Amino acid sequence: DPELEQILTQWILAQCGGIQPPEPGKEKFQEWLKDGTVLGKLINSLYPKGQGPVANTEPSNKAFKQMEQISQFLRAAEQYGIAPTDIFQTVDLWEGKNMACVQRTLMNLGGLAVTKQDGLFVGDPNWFPKKSQENRRDFSKDKLKEGQNVIGLQMGTNRGASQAGMTGYGMPRQIL
């Protein structure tokens, strides 16, 4: 989702600070996150300074090191509170096969960070419902009185019910 990608990019840039933004496009977003340094800096930014769970956030050209940094991010995200079912697999990001799952994980992380008040929120302010928001409805007395005359189908009815045609269980059907 390009719109979600843009929101996530804004959030990561605001949360981490000092990171170069990716060029627009799905492949560029994947390349930006692929080495794991951005993800490591992101998860570390949600903790007090010096207490981040990812020790090394330096870029590396070695595939093994990059995949290890992604794995460190995933373990740290689970420890932070993201459900294991909501976390993408390392190959989803590394090979770029399931970027929707990567976006979902990052969205869940951002929502949890805002809830814990560890992270910044970038995007539509109406995206998350406010806790004080109520769903009040004011009905007139006449409208409320009308509702007393209605028998809902969930309550059931016995009109038109009969046992005509019912046979006892276990009795054979008579064939003449």
Secondary structure as GFF3:
##gff-version 3
##sequence-region A 1 176
A	DSSP	alpha_helix	2	16	.	.	.	ID=ss1
A	DSSP	alpha_helix	26	34	.	.	.	ID=ss2
A	DSSP	alpha_helix	37	45	.	.	.	ID=ss3
A	DSSP	alpha_helix	63	80	.	.	.	ID=ss4
A	DSSP	three_ten_helix	84	86	.	.	.	ID=ss5
A	DSSP	alpha_helix	90	94	.	.	.	ID=ss6
A	DSSP	alpha_helix	99	115	.	.	.	ID=ss7
A	DSSP	alpha_helix	141	147	.	.	.	ID=ss8
###
